[in-house]
Amino acid sequence: SQQGEEDPQALSIQEGENATMNCSYKTSINNLQWYRQNSGRGLVHLILIRSNEREKHSGRLRVTLDTSKKSSSLLITASRAADTASYFCATDVGSNYQLIWGAGTKLIIKP
Amino acid sequence: SQTIHQWPATLVQPVGSPLSLECTVEGTSNPNLYWYRQAAGRGLQLLFYSVGIGQISSEVPQNLSASRPQDRQFILSSKKLLLSDSGFYLCAWSSKGSGNTIYFGEGSWLTVV
């Protein structure tokens, strides 16, 4: 069953602007991960944030986690055309070596 | 470094025909292995996962099966494909221990006609 729900489902912004995507989940987690998928390709891991962390950075990416609200956000600063992709959050709830996946946010960066 | 190979990249199969998708991982040992399916514009559905040779767990009852004949080889099969089996199939691996990063292959596009 789907635990993560990304919001918005689709986002279109101008190159250079910041893009923010949100993920909500339902149960307690060990960690939350964000992945990127270019059209027709496999997914690529971007960043992992543990349940005891509140914020994490990697290059132009900033992830926040609010366990009290059961939500996370992914911020991409100074977007580029190459950031056009679908972005998925996945939560580790500690069972069966599985991650629980959301349906993704489709991000389009307009030149 | 670790790499994952998945093939074929695309295939078109008639209804009722068999299926075999293969996946191999290099540069690591005793990985967890996964088969996911992704419908167009949708999230990922876990089909099978394996924590060791011959150990397969199925998450979704269906006419697909998986096998792990070697430590770093994972195969997805079907004896008779259905139209509903069309989709994008992704093989993936992770290190032992739940919650580790998952590394994906490039995927296989299956169209059942």
Interface residues (C-beta under 8 A of the other chain):
Chain A: Q2 N30 N31 Q33 Y35 G40 R41 G42 L43 V44 H45 L48 F88 A90 D92 G94 S95 N96 Y97 Q98 L99 W101 G102 A103 G104 K106
Chain B: Q6 N32 G41 R42 G43 L44 L46 Y49 V51 S57 E59 F88 L90 A92 S94 S98 G99 T101 I102 Y103 F104 G105 E106 G107 W109
